[in-house]
Amino acid sequence: MPMVFGFATHRRQQLEAEFLRIAGSMRQLGAERFWLAGDLANDAVGPASELELLVVHQTEQPFHRRSDFFQTHLRPQVGSTFIVYTPDEFLALGERDPLIVEITSRSDEVIV
């Protein structure tokens, strides 16, 4: 497999541009809070990196279907993952859930 130089830099630019586009719409879609997560937040972007966001959003959907709302409305242009908790779940799990603790401690809440 040939090595392609500069692809991680190109992927970072794609992820950052898509993040800015998505961040501008999150509040309009009802997101109460959200954080950048994953490779972009951890400064470890590679060719296969996706955009990952932790989102607090009021919904009645089961956990495994919550990201569908954001995927449908935002139509991400890069691979994207939305990890969605309700406000009550976020408060109850915030100090015990390893994923929430890791993301909120490594990345600042996005305010737009």
N, C-alpha and C positions, 0 to 999 in steps of 0.2 A: 504494500500500500504506500503510495507516495506521500511524503510529508508536505503539508500546505502551511506555509508560514503566514502569520497575520490573521488566520481565521478566527482565533479567540478574540482578537481586537475587533474584528468585524462583527462577531456575534455579540460582544458586549455593547457595541453601538446599536445593534438591532434591539436588544433587550432594553436598553436605556430609553430608546425612542418609543418603544411600545409601552413601557412603564409610564412615561410621561403622558402619553395619549390616554391610557386607561385611568391613571390617577385623576385626570381632569373630569372623569365621568362617574367616579365611584360615589361621591356624595349624592349626586342626582339619582342614583339607583338605590339609595337608601343605606349605603354602608355607613355605620356609625363611627367606625375606626378601622384602620388597616395599616399593615406593616409589610415592607418588602422582606422577602425571605429567600432561602435557597442560595444558589451559586452567586447571583448578582449581589446579594446582601453580604455574602461572605468573601467577596472579592476572589472568587475561584471559578470564573467563567471559562468554559471550554466549548468545543464545537457542538456538544450535545446539550448544553445548558438550556433550561427553560425558565420562563418568568414565573415566579412563585410569590403569592400574596396570602397573608393571613388576614382574614376579614371578619369583623363583627357586624352582623346583619340580622335584623329581626325577620324570622321566617318560620313557617309551620312545616317546611319540607324536612324529610328525614336527612340525616347527616350526609349520606352518600349521594343525595340528589341536589344539594344546595349549590354546588358549583355550576350546575346547569344554567341557573338564572344568569350568572355573570358571563358564562361562555356564550349564551344565546344573545344577550343584549350588547356585549362588548365586541364579539367576534374577533378575538385576538389574532394578530397576524403572525405570531410566533407561538410555539408550544407554551401553554400557560396552565398553571394549577392554582385554583382558588381554594383555600382551606377556610371553611366558613363555620363560625360558631355564633350562636345566638348570644345576646348580651348576658342573659342569665347563666348560660354555660361558661362564658368567658369569665364571669365573676366567680363562679363556683370552682372552676378548674384552673384559674389563672396562676396559682402558686403551686399546683400539684402536677399539672400536665407538662411533661418534659418538652413537648413541642412548643407550647405557648411560652414557657419559661425561656427556652433557647432563643426563639425568634424575638420576643419583646426585650430580651436583655442585650441582644447583638445589634438590633436595628431600631432606629427611632420611629415612632408613629408618624405616618405620613399625614400632613395637614395641608389640604388644598382648598 
